[in-house]
Amino acid sequence: MAVYPFEWESSEEFDKIGRIIFRPVKESDEHLLTEFFYSLAAEDASTQFLPGMRDLPVCDIRSIADIDYSREMYLLGLIAKAGAERIVVLARYLLDEQSMTAEVDLAAQSRYARGGVVIPFMLRQLAEKCRSRDIKTLIFYVSVGSERIFEVFQELDRLVEITMSGDVYEIRLHLDQPAQTGVLRKP
């Protein structure tokens, strides 16, 4: 049985949005996950990191809520109102333990993706927590047209490499290497 990582829990107050609680997924979150995925708009730019995950079958949602917290991690951003929680942003990493490299997916409801505060906060939290676990590199795949996200990676003060294949950018955030001049390195 995996041990729930309480040290990943935090909360942040955002102007015009309110308090968002950030925490790892729990087994009891299956219903919240189902509601979240159904709430995502199919063409919403905020789902750019989770292509095809909007229509997850129930068995996949169950597997999300039953993870090991080491090789695979889901970090949720929730809003609590009137005693009920609702997921508004979700990040996931899948770790290759041999290379200590993790692929990251991210999705947010459009209201919480706009304004440029919630997703950058979530990425900073994820990068900090992954770095504390000695994860060396995070890999993101971003669609053409979503280049504004590049600024978020620059703010993390880590070396960033961006390559392009077709109409998808691969962004490598090297957690073990500080930014060298504050600019993105493109091989």
Backbone as CSV, one residue per row, in Angstrom:
resi,resn,N_x,N_y,N_z,CA_x,CA_y,CA_z,C_x,C_y,C_z
1,MET,0.841,-1.189,0.000,0.000,0.000,0.000,0.885,1.251,0.000
2,ALA,0.598,2.166,-0.892,1.373,3.406,-1.002,1.055,4.335,0.166
3,VAL,2.057,5.072,0.606,1.884,6.018,1.706,1.554,7.387,1.114
4,TYR,0.450,7.958,1.545,0.016,9.268,1.055,1.034,10.336,1.446
5,PRO,1.507,11.141,0.474,2.539,12.162,0.753,1.941,13.492,1.245
6,PHE,1.703,13.581,2.535,1.116,14.794,3.118,1.957,16.034,2.834
7,GLU,3.263,15.859,2.666,4.144,17.007,2.425,3.853,17.695,1.091
8,TRP,3.067,17.067,0.220,2.699,17.679,-1.060,1.464,18.574,-0.933
9,GLU,0.852,18.613,0.226,-0.352,19.426,0.412,0.017,20.894,0.656
10,SER,-0.747,21.794,0.038,-0.576,23.227,0.252,-1.857,23.919,-0.191
11,SER,-1.919,25.200,0.025,-3.040,25.986,-0.487,-2.532,27.378,-0.817
12,GLU,-3.261,28.044,-1.678,-2.859,29.387,-2.110,-4.119,30.194,-2.388
13,GLU,-4.078,31.458,-2.012,-5.178,32.385,-2.271,-4.860,33.145,-3.555
14,PHE,-5.792,33.135,-4.512,-5.610,33.828,-5.784,-6.652,34.934,-5.910
15,ASP,-6.204,36.127,-6.367,-7.135,37.231,-6.603,-8.200,36.795,-7.600
16,LYS,-9.438,37.180,-7.347,-10.591,36.928,-8.214,-10.950,35.449,-8.367
17,ILE,-10.199,34.573,-7.716,-10.480,33.137,-7.808,-10.800,32.572,-6.433
18,GLY,-10.011,32.973,-5.449,-10.186,32.442,-4.107,-9.102,31.435,-3.771
19,ARG,-9.317,30.692,-2.706,-8.339,29.717,-2.218,-8.446,28.428,-3.011
20,ILE,-7.288,27.930,-3.446,-7.212,26.625,-4.097,-6.333,25.742,-3.225
21,ILE,-6.830,24.559,-2.954,-6.104,23.563,-2.168,-5.385,22.650,-3.157
22,PHE,-4.091,22.467,-2.966,-3.290,21.587,-3.823,-2.908,20.366,-3.001
23,ARG,-3.190,19.181,-3.559,-2.856,17.952,-2.852,-2.799,16.781,-3.828
24,PRO,-2.119,15.707,-3.432,-2.120,14.501,-4.263,-3.515,13.875,-4.312
25,VAL,-3.756,13.130,-5.346,-5.030,12.430,-5.493,-5.166,11.389,-4.382
26,LYS,-6.395,11.143,-3.967,-6.693,10.110,-2.973,-7.635,9.085,-3.608
27,GLU,-7.667,7.919,-3.038,-8.544,6.861,-3.547,-10.003,7.315,-3.579
28,SER,-10.379,8.151,-2.656,-11.768,8.622,-2.566,-12.110,9.698,-3.605
29,ASP,-11.172,10.084,-4.464,-11.389,11.164,-5.436,-11.998,10.711,-6.758
30,GLU,-12.351,9.453,-6.893,-12.837,8.932,-8.176,-13.989,9.767,-8.738
31,HIS,-14.972,10.099,-7.913,-16.124,10.888,-8.380,-15.685,12.295,-8.814
32,LEU,-14.787,12.919,-8.036,-14.295,14.258,-8.389,-13.531,14.232,-9.716
33,LEU,-12.753,13.181,-9.934,-12.004,13.041,-11.186,-12.948,12.892,-12.378
34,THR,-13.972,12.078,-12.222,-14.959,11.896,-13.295,-15.604,13.232,-13.648
35,GLU,-16.035,13.979,-12.638,-16.649,15.297,-12.876,-15.672,16.240,-13.563
36,PHE,-14.416,16.217,-13.142,-13.412,17.107,-13.733,-13.231,16.810,-15.215
37,PHE,-13.024,15.553,-15.566,-12.781,15.218,-16.971,-13.992,15.535,-17.841
38,TYR,-15.182,15.324,-17.330,-16.373,15.671,-18.109,-16.556,17.171,-18.232
39,SER,-15.977,17.946,-17.314,-16.133,19.399,-17.350,-15.194,20.077,-18.343
40,LEU,-14.182,19.361,-18.822,-13.227,19.969,-19.740,-13.829,20.117,-21.131
41,ALA,-13.687,21.293,-21.696,-14.143,21.523,-23.069,-13.170,20.856,-24.032
42,ALA,-13.701,20.181,-25.040,-12.866,19.402,-25.976,-11.806,20.255,-26.659
43,GLU,-12.126,21.486,-27.018,-11.160,22.316,-27.735,-10.514,23.358,-26.845
44,ASP,-10.645,23.205,-25.566,-10.118,24.168,-24.618,-8.594,24.120,-24.617
45,ALA,-7.966,25.267,-24.825,-6.497,25.330,-24.841,-5.901,24.903,-23.512
46,SER,-6.680,24.998,-22.443,-6.141,24.645,-21.136,-5.938,23.149,-20.981
47,THR,-6.465,22.340,-21.899,-6.248,20.891,-21.833,-5.050,20.496,-22.684
48,GLN,-4.249,21.466,-23.084,-3.160,21.230,-24.020,-2.188,20.140,-23.581
49,PHE,-2.036,19.928,-22.286,-1.087,18.926,-21.821,-1.715,17.554,-21.634
50,LEU,-3.020,17.435,-21.815,-3.698,16.161,-21.612,-4.482,15.755,-22.854
51,PRO,-3.841,15.599,-23.989,-4.581,15.246,-25.191,-5.247,13.892,-25.050
52,GLY,-6.540,13.848,-25.361,-7.251,12.588,-25.350,-7.681,12.094,-23.988
53,MET,-7.386,12.821,-22.915,-7.754,12.316,-21.591,-9.151,12.754,-21.172
54,ARG,-9.822,13.574,-21.983,-11.149,14.051,-21.619,-12.146,12.904,-21.528
55,ASP,-11.992,11.906,-22.365,-12.945,10.811,-22.426,-12.386,9.529,-21.819
56,LEU,-11.789,9.645,-20.657,-11.214,8.471,-19.997,-12.316,7.491,-19.599
57,PRO,-12.099,6.203,-19.869,-13.052,5.222,-19.360,-12.990,5.146,-17.840
58,VAL,-14.066,4.646,-17.234,-14.154,4.559,-15.781,-12.982,3.783,-15.190
59,CYS,-12.537,2.720,-15.862,-11.428,1.935,-15.319,-10.152,2.767,-15.243
60,ASP,-9.940,3.687,-16.184,-8.761,4.542,-16.122,-8.864,5.544,-14.974
61,ILE,-10.045,6.060,-14.736,-10.233,6.997,-13.626,-9.981,6.274,-12.306
62,ARG,-10.413,5.026,-12.201,-10.137,4.253,-10.981,-8.631,4.079,-10.788
63,SER,-7.904,3.855,-11.885,-6.455,3.661,-11.759,-5.754,4.953,-11.352
64,ILE,-6.317,6.105,-11.714,-5.745,7.388,-11.292,-5.801,7.496,-9.770
65,ALA,-6.923,7.095,-9.206,-7.119,7.237,-7.761,-6.386,6.163,-6.957
66,ASP,-5.788,5.201,-7.628,-5.085,4.108,-6.958,-3.651,4.056,-7.481
67,ILE,-2.833,5.021,-7.044,-1.473,5.130,-7.574,-0.440,4.925,-6.479
68,ASP,0.814,4.889,-6.869,1.877,4.593,-5.914,2.543,5.836,-5.316
69,TYR,2.263,7.029,-5.817,2.812,8.295,-5.334,4.313,8.420,-5.524
70,SER,4.920,7.512,-6.202,6.353,7.576,-6.435,6.626,7.601,-7.940
71,ARG,6.320,6.514,-8.606,6.531,6.433,-10.048,5.472,7.249,-10.791
72,GLU,4.297,7.317,-10.208,3.205,8.082,-10.813,2.569,8.951,-9.741
73,MET,2.336,10.220,-10.088,1.761,11.155,-9.129,0.744,12.040,-9.835
74,TYR,-0.388,12.237,-9.197,-1.387,13.204,-9.643,-1.507,14.256,-8.554
75,LEU,-1.366,15.508,-8.941,-1.520,16.627,-8.028,-2.773,17.379,-8.450
76,LEU,-3.696,17.550,-7.527,-4.969,18.203,-7.811,-4.987,19.611,-7.242
77,GLY,-5.697,20.504,-7.924,-6.032,21.813,-7.394,-7.535,21.819,-7.199
78,LEU,-7.981,22.012,-5.966,-9.402,21.923,-5.650,-9.916,23.208,-5.030
79,ILE,-11.184,23.476,-5.309,-11.887,24.568,-4.647,-12.941,23.918,-3.766
80,ALA,-13.017,24.365,-2.527,-14.013,23.839,-1.592,-15.052,24.929,-1.341
81,LYS,-16.301,24.593,-1.652,-17.407,25.525,-1.402,-18.569,24.747,-0.813
82,ALA,-19.141,25.291,0.230,-20.303,24.690,0.891,-20.055,23.228,1.238
83,GLY,-18.846,22.937,1.705,-18.525,21.586,2.139,-18.228,20.594,1.031
84,ALA,-18.273,21.030,-0.226,-17.990,20.135,-1.351,-16.728,20.597,-2.064
85,GLU,-15.942,19.637,-2.534,-14.724,19.953,-3.279,-14.969,19.743,-4.763
86,ARG,-14.232,20.554,-5.563,-14.294,20.423,-7.016,-12.884,20.616,-7.557
87,ILE,-12.448,19.691,-8.435,-11.131,19.808,-9.054,-11.204,20.856,-10.155
88,VAL,-10.228,21.795,-10.159,-10.187,22.823,-11.196,-8.910,22.745,-12.027
89,VAL,-7.890,22.061,-11.495,-6.634,21.875,-12.220,-6.024,20.551,-11.759
90,LEU,-5.353,19.889,-12.689,-4.760,18.581,-12.401,-3.429,18.475,-13.120
91,ALA,-2.415,17.998,-12.425,-1.120,17.717,-13.041,-0.770,16.265,-12.736
92,ARG,-0.109,15.632,-13.667,0.290,14.234,-13.500,1.709,14.067,-13.993
93,TYR,2.504,13.278,-13.275,3.786,12.879,-13.841,3.905,11.372,-13.803
94,LEU,4.643,10.861,-14.761,4.970,9.442,-14.848,6.482,9.353,-14.934
95,LEU,7.100,8.755,-13.925,8.546,8.760,-13.759,9.201,7.524,-14.359
96,ASP,10.256,7.773,-15.135,11.164,6.705,-15.553,12.249,6.676,-14.483
97,GLU,12.205,5.672,-13.634,13.105,5.626,-12.473,14.573,5.427,-12.861
98,GLN,14.816,4.876,-14.028,16.195,4.665,-14.462,16.868,5.993,-14.821
99,SER,16.163,6.842,-15.582,16.739,8.123,-15.990,16.351,9.266,-15.054
100,MET,15.423,9.010,-14.142,14.871,10.035,-13.239,14.290,11.207,-14.041
101,THR,13.614,10.837,-15.137,12.924,11.779,-16.005,11.436,11.482,-15.935
102,ALA,10.623,12.528,-15.858,9.177,12.334,-15.752,8.454,13.102,-16.850
103,GLU,7.508,12.428,-17.489,6.611,13.104,-18.423,5.465,13.687,-17.621
104,VAL,5.084,14.919,-17.964,4.069,15.641,-17.209,2.896,15.991,-18.113
105,ASP,1.701,15.779,-17.598,0.462,16.208,-18.240,-0.197,17.225,-17.314
106,LEU,-0.948,18.145,-17.892,-1.607,19.176,-17.102,-2.908,19.557,-17.772
107,ALA,-3.943,19.743,-16.982,-5.228,20.216,-17.501,-5.859,21.132,-16.468
108,ALA,-6.634,22.097,-16.957,-7.343,23.012,-16.062,-8.657,23.402,-16.701
109,GLN,-9.655,23.624,-15.866,-10.891,24.193,-16.382,-10.559,25.585,-16.894
110,SER,-11.190,25.986,-17.987,-10.792,27.210,-18.682,-10.793,28.440,-17.778
111,ARG,-11.746,28.560,-16.875,-11.793,29.730,-15.987,-10.523,29.834,-15.144
112,TYR,-9.943,28.719,-14.778,-8.781,28.709,-13.909,-7.476,28.708,-14.693
113,ALA,-7.560,28.457,-15.988,-6.370,28.512,-16.841,-6.095,29.940,-17.277
114,ARG,-7.152,30.735,-17.405,-6.984,32.130,-17.812,-6.395,32.955,-16.678
115,GLY,-5.756,34.025,-17.035,-5.205,34.928,-16.035,-3.774,34.615,-15.655
116,GLY,-3.295,33.463,-16.066,-1.890,33.143,-15.906,-1.369,33.046,-14.496
117,VAL,-2.200,32.615,-13.517,-1.689,32.488,-12.165,-1.760,31.060,-11.628
118,VAL,-2.832,30.341,-11.914,-3.019,29.012,-11.326,-2.065,27.992,-11.948
119,ILE,-1.986,27.945,-13.277,-1.101,26.970,-13.934,0.367,27.246,-13.595
120,PRO,0.838,28.494,-13.661,2.230,28.728,-13.237,2.489,28.310,-11.793
121,PHE,1.545,28.583,-10.896,1.713,28.169,-9.498,1.818,26.657,-9.409
122,MET,0.937,25.949,-10.124,0.937,24.485,-10.110,2.252,23.934,-10.663
123,LEU,2.752,24.531,-11.739,4.016,24.062,-12.319,5.188,24.308,-11.368
124,ARG,5.194,25.454,-10.694,6.260,25.728,-9.715,6.215,24.715,-8.575
125,GLN,5.011,24.439,-8.077,4.858,23.457,-7.002,5.349,22.089,-7.453
126,LEU,4.932,21.689,-8.639,5.322,20.379,-9.161,6.839,20.288,-9.337
127,ALA,7.438,21.326,-9.920,8.890,21.324,-10.128,9.629,21.250,-8.796
128,GLU,9.181,22.009,-7.823,9.831,22.007,-6.502,9.734,20.628,-5.841
129,LYS,8.561,20.033,-5.879,8.365,18.712,-5.252,9.155,17.644,-5.990
130,CYS,9.169,17.690,-7.308,9.926,16.705,-8.087,11.420,16.849,-7.825
131,ARG,11.882,18.062,-7.744,13.304,18.301,-7.462,13.690,17.732,-6.102
132,SER,12.787,17.849,-5.125,13.068,17.296,-3.790,13.109,15.769,-3.813
133,ARG,12.547,15.176,-4.837,12.586,13.711,-4.991,13.706,13.278,-5.938
134,ASP,14.600,14.187,-6.239,15.759,13.924,-7.102,15.386,13.582,-8.539
135,ILE,14.213,14.037,-8.975,13.848,13.900,-10.383,14.658,14.947,-11.137
136,LYS,15.323,14.536,-12.197,16.257,15.409,-12.905,15.597,16.255,-13.989
137,THR,14.647,15.668,-14.723,14.069,16.364,-15.869,12.565,16.109,-15.936
138,LEU,11.813,17.175,-16.240,10.384,17.056,-16.522,10.184,17.324,-18.006
139,ILE,9.368,16.498,-18.647,9.096,16.647,-20.083,7.617,16.971,-20.270
140,PHE,7.370,18.032,-21.044,6.011,18.469,-21.354,5.850,18.469,-22.873
141,TYR,4.650,18.177,-23.346,4.332,18.278,-24.767,3.243,19.334,-24.912
142,VAL,3.521,20.339,-25.748,2.632,21.483,-25.886,2.307,21.700,-27.357
143,SER,1.040,21.933,-27.643,0.604,22.163,-29.015,1.055,23.524,-29.520
144,VAL,1.320,23.603,-30.828,1.592,24.892,-31.468,0.378,25.785,-31.214
145,GLY,0.641,27.038,-30.936,-0.433,27.974,-30.608,-0.504,28.242,-29.109
146,SER,0.227,27.463,-28.335,0.230,27.613,-26.872,1.575,28.118,-26.370
147,GLU,2.281,28.861,-27.210,3.636,29.307,-26.887,3.704,30.213,-25.666
148,ARG,2.594,30.807,-25.271,2.629,31.704,-24.105,3.070,30.968,-22.841
149,ILE,2.939,29.646,-22.819,3.352,28.861,-21.656,4.878,28.867,-21.480
150,PHE,5.622,29.199,-22.554,7.086,29.211,-22.469,7.571,30.131,-21.351
151,GLU,6.896,31.257,-21.164,7.286,32.223,-20.134,7.273,31.596,-18.748
152,VAL,6.303,30.723,-18.506,6.197,30.065,-17.204,7.456,29.253,-16.926
153,PHE,7.938,28.543,-17.936,9.122,27.716,-17.747,10.354,28.570,-17.484
154,GLN,10.442,29.727,-18.140,11.583,30.616,-17.904,11.615,31.100,-16.465
155,GLU,10.455,31.315,-15.860,10.380,31.809,-14.489,10.860,30.787,-13.460
156,LEU,10.998,29.538,-13.855,11.394,28.490,-12.916,12.893,28.468,-12.652
157,ASP,13.648,29.294,-13.368,15.093,29.437,-13.157,15.843,28.109,-13.269
158,ARG,15.404,27.283,-14.192,16.052,26.015,-14.518,16.295,26.006,-16.018
159,LEU,17.254,25.211,-16.457,17.542,25.094,-17.881,16.338,24.503,-18.606
160,VAL,15.916,25.130,-19.691,14.773,24.685,-20.478,15.235,24.459,-21.910
161,GLU,14.896,23.303,-22.460,15.173,22.996,-23.862,13.843,22.763,-24.572
162,ILE,13.712,23.356,-25.751,12.488,23.205,-26.523,12.840,22.705,-27.906
163,THR,12.190,21.631,-28.304,12.321,21.125,-29.671,10.920,20.987,-30.233
164,MET,10.833,20.873,-31.530,9.532,20.785,-32.183,9.507,19.603,-33.129
165,SER,8.415,18.865,-33.097,8.191,17.757,-34.009,6.764,17.878,-34.528
166,GLY,6.627,18.165,-35.817,5.291,18.395,-36.361,4.707,19.648,-35.759
167,ASP,3.539,19.521,-35.151,2.909,20.688,-34.531,2.872,20.561,-33.002
168,VAL,3.897,19.876,-32.460,3.994,19.707,-31.010,5.401,20.083,-30.543
169,TYR,5.452,20.895,-29.503,6.717,21.236,-28.862,7.001,20.214,-27.762
170,GLU,8.249,19.821,-27.643,8.689,19.058,-26.481,9.509,20.009,-25.637
171,ILE,9.091,20.183,-24.401,9.782,21.070,-23.476,10.422,20.210,-22.398
172,ARG,11.732,20.346,-22.248,12.470,19.629,-21.201,12.922,20.640,-20.161
173,LEU,12.426,20.471,-18.971,12.798,21.322,-17.852,13.795,20.534,-17.008
174,HIS,15.047,20.973,-17.017,16.124,20.286,-16.303,16.189,20.811,-14.868
175,LEU,15.628,20.055,-13.958,15.558,20.481,-12.566,16.916,20.487,-11.888
176,ASP,17.861,19.746,-12.454,19.190,19.648,-11.861,20.185,20.649,-12.455
177,GLN,19.690,21.558,-13.326,20.586,22.540,-13.947,19.951,23.925,-13.896
178,PRO,20.606,24.881,-13.263,20.057,26.238,-13.243,20.076,26.853,-14.641
179,ALA,19.192,27.811,-14.853,19.175,28.531,-16.135,20.522,29.192,-16.337
180,GLN,21.007,29.187,-17.578,22.351,29.700,-17.819,22.378,31.177,-18.152
181,THR,21.374,31.696,-18.804,21.341,33.123,-19.075,19.913,33.649,-19.038
182,GLY,18.997,32.840,-18.516,17.621,33.258,-18.468,16.910,33.092,-19.790
183,VAL,17.560,32.476,-20.752,16.910,32.258,-22.053,16.737,30.765,-22.281
184,LEU,15.820,30.439,-23.144,15.574,29.046,-23.491,16.670,28.525,-24.395
185,ARG,17.101,27.310,-24.160,18.118,26.678,-25.004,17.405,25.734,-25.966
186,LYS,17.600,25.967,-27.242,16.981,25.121,-28.266,18.075,24.375,-29.001
187,PRO,18.137,23.042,-28.817,19.211,22.286,-29.473,19.073,22.291,-30.994
